[in-house]
């Protein structure tokens, strides 16, 4: 079911309500306290974009492999944009880029039941028809700007829902290799020397080699060894 509401603080907050079950989507026109990754806020002009949260109950998925769910969601989004004629890449961990510009932000929040996931809320913000952006934002883009035409937001959401069904089915049947392969192939900056930043702000250069099912980014330091980094241990800097 898709539940469409006019205004809320955050669709991720709403989607925590037990009345929403696996596969339900909460779509809001306005969020007064939308959240992004690393504590950032997410704002969107009314009637132009998609801001929604998806409820999933992946009770079969071990906690140590939870990033595979993130991969399935990100791949479903890239599948959706490919159908619209827009080539996209996945910037670790969950942003979707068209060229060097951010098209989608994703915020995934899990709850657990022992060794497996119990319930997951996936918050997604897609820039659909917006053409003017806050100049304070570093590199935004929309589907309309990337493709040169407007899109029906309901159709975009329905396409994503169908593409996610396919990717989620891969996850359910344990086809992790296919998810990992496709995610790696669509990684933004794969095989390229890029700038990263430690939590204290110190930058370093490294080449992206891939990602673990548990979410660690694999980086080969310039002139150094291959190392693994968790999300909070390093930030991918886009120039």
C-alpha positions in Angstrom: 0.0 0.0 0.0 1.1 3.6 -0.7 -0.1 6.0 2.0 0.1 9.6 0.8 0.0 12.4 3.4 0.3 16.2 3.1 2.7 17.0 5.9 4.8 15.3 8.6 8.0 15.8 10.5 9.7 12.9 8.8 8.3 9.9 6.9 10.8 7.7 8.6 9.3 8.7 11.9 5.8 7.9 10.6 6.8 4.6 9.1 7.9 3.3 12.5 4.2 3.0 13.4 3.3 -0.7 13.7 0.2 -0.2 11.5 2.6 -0.1 8.5 3.7 -3.5 7.4 6.2 -5.0 5.0 6.0 -3.3 1.6 4.1 -0.3 2.7 5.2 3.2 1.5 4.6 6.5 3.3 4.8 9.4 0.9 4.6 13.0 2.2 4.4 16.2 0.2 6.1 18.2 3.0 8.5 17.2 5.7 9.3 19.7 8.5 12.2 17.7 9.9 13.4 15.5 7.0 16.7 13.7 7.8 19.6 12.7 5.7 22.9 10.9 6.3 25.5 12.1 8.8 22.8 14.2 10.6 22.1 16.4 7.6 18.6 17.7 7.0 16.6 17.0 3.8 14.3 19.7 2.3 12.2 19.6 -0.8 9.8 22.0 -2.4 6.2 20.9 -2.4 4.8 19.1 -5.4 8.1 18.7 -7.3 10.0 15.7 -5.8 9.4 12.4 -4.0 10.0 12.1 -0.3 8.9 8.7 1.1 9.7 5.9 3.4 9.5 2.2 2.7 8.8 -0.4 5.4 10.6 -3.8 5.0 10.7 -6.8 7.3 13.7 -8.8 6.2 13.7 -11.3 9.1 15.8 -13.8 7.0 18.8 -11.5 6.7 21.6 -11.8 9.2 22.8 -8.6 10.9 26.3 -9.1 9.5 24.9 -9.0 5.9 22.5 -6.1 6.4 24.3 -4.0 3.8 23.0 -6.3 1.1 19.6 -4.8 1.8 21.1 -1.3 1.1 22.5 -2.7 -2.1 19.1 -4.0 -3.2 17.5 -0.6 -2.6 20.2 1.3 -4.3 20.2 -1.0 -7.3 16.4 -0.8 -7.6 16.8 3.0 -7.8 19.4 2.8 -10.5 17.1 0.3 -12.4 14.3 2.9 -12.1 16.4 5.7 -13.6 17.7 3.4 -16.4 14.1 2.8 -17.4 13.7 6.6 -17.6 16.8 6.9 -19.8 19.1 8.3 -17.0 22.4 6.7 -16.3 23.3 6.7 -12.6 25.9 5.5 -10.2 25.8 4.6 -6.5 28.0 6.7 -4.2 28.9 4.7 -1.2 27.1 4.2 1.0 23.6 5.1 -0.4 23.6 8.3 -2.5 22.6 8.0 -6.2 24.5 10.2 -8.6 23.8 11.3 -12.2 27.2 12.3 -13.5 28.9 14.2 -10.6 25.6 15.4 -9.2 23.4 14.0 -6.4 20.0 12.8 -7.5 18.9 10.7 -4.5 19.6 10.6 -0.8 18.8 7.4 1.2 18.5 7.0 5.0 18.1 3.4 6.2 17.2 2.6 9.8 17.2 -0.9 11.1 15.8 -2.7 14.2 17.0 -6.2 15.1 15.7 -9.5 16.5 18.6 -11.4 17.8 21.0 -12.3 15.0 18.7 -11.1 12.2 17.0 -7.9 11.0 13.4 -7.4 12.2 12.2 -4.3 10.6 13.8 -1.7 8.3 12.6 1.8 7.4 14.1 3.1 4.2 13.8 6.9 3.7 14.3 8.0 0.2 14.4 11.5 -1.3 14.3 11.7 -5.2 14.8 15.0 -7.0 12.2 14.5 -9.7 11.0 17.8 -11.3 12.9 20.5 -9.4 15.0 22.8 -11.5 16.2 25.4 -9.1 18.1 24.4 -6.0 19.4 26.1 -2.9 22.9 27.5 -3.8 24.2 26.2 -0.5 23.8 22.6 -1.7 27.0 21.4 -3.3 25.9 19.4 -6.3 22.2 18.6 -6.7 20.4 17.5 -9.9 16.9 16.2 -10.7 15.5 13.7 -13.1 14.0 16.5 -15.1 17.3 18.3 -15.4 19.2 15.1 -16.3 16.7 13.9 -18.9 15.4 17.3 -20.2 11.7 16.5 -19.5 9.2 16.3 -16.6 8.1 13.1 -15.0 4.9 11.9 -13.3 6.0 11.3 -9.7 3.4 8.6 -9.1 4.8 6.7 -12.1 8.3 7.1 -10.9 7.3 5.7 -7.5 5.4 2.8 -9.0 8.4 1.9 -11.2 10.7 1.9 -8.2 8.3 -0.3 -6.3 8.3 -2.9 -9.1 12.1 -2.7 -9.5 12.5 -3.2 -5.7 10.3 -6.3 -5.8 12.8 -7.8 -8.2 15.9 -6.9 -6.3 14.3 -7.9 -2.9 13.5 -11.3 -4.4 17.2 -11.7 -5.2 18.0 -11.0 -1.6 15.3 -13.4 -0.3 16.6 -16.3 -2.4 20.2 -15.7 -1.2 21.6 -14.4 -4.5 24.1 -12.2 -2.8 26.7 -12.6 -5.5 24.5 -11.0 -8.1 23.7 -8.1 -5.8 27.3 -7.6 -4.9 28.4 -7.8 -8.5 25.8 -5.3 -9.8 26.4 -2.9 -6.9 30.2 -2.9 -7.5 29.8 -2.4 -11.2 27.6 0.7 -10.5 29.7 2.2 -7.8 30.5 5.9 -8.4 34.3 6.3 -8.7 35.1 2.6 -8.9 38.7 2.1 -9.7 39.5 5.8 -9.6 41.7 7.7 -7.2 39.4 9.8 -5.0 39.6 12.0 -2.0 38.3 10.8 1.4 38.3 12.4 4.8 38.7 11.0 8.3 36.3 12.1 11.1 38.9 14.6 12.2 38.9 16.2 8.8 42.2 14.8 7.6 42.0 14.1 3.8 43.7 11.2 2.1 43.8 9.7 -1.5 42.7 6.2 -2.3 41.3 4.0 -5.0 37.9 2.4 -4.6 38.1 -1.4 -5.0 34.6 -2.5 -3.9 32.5 -3.1 -0.8 31.8 -5.9 1.7 28.3 -7.4 2.2 28.6 -5.9 5.7 29.1 -2.5 4.3 32.9 -1.8 4.7 34.3 0.2 1.8 37.4 -1.3 0.3 40.1 1.3 -0.4 43.6 0.9 -1.7 45.7 3.7 -0.4 47.9 5.4 -2.9 51.3 3.8 -2.3 49.8 1.7 0.5 47.8 -1.5 1.3 44.1 -2.3 0.8 42.0 -1.3 3.8 38.4 -1.5 4.9 36.4 1.4 6.3 33.0 1.6 8.0 30.6 4.4 7.2 31.4 6.5 10.2 35.2 6.0 9.8 35.5 7.9 6.5 33.7 10.3 4.2 33.7 10.2 0.4 34.5 13.8 -0.7 33.1 14.8 -4.1 34.8 17.8 -5.7 
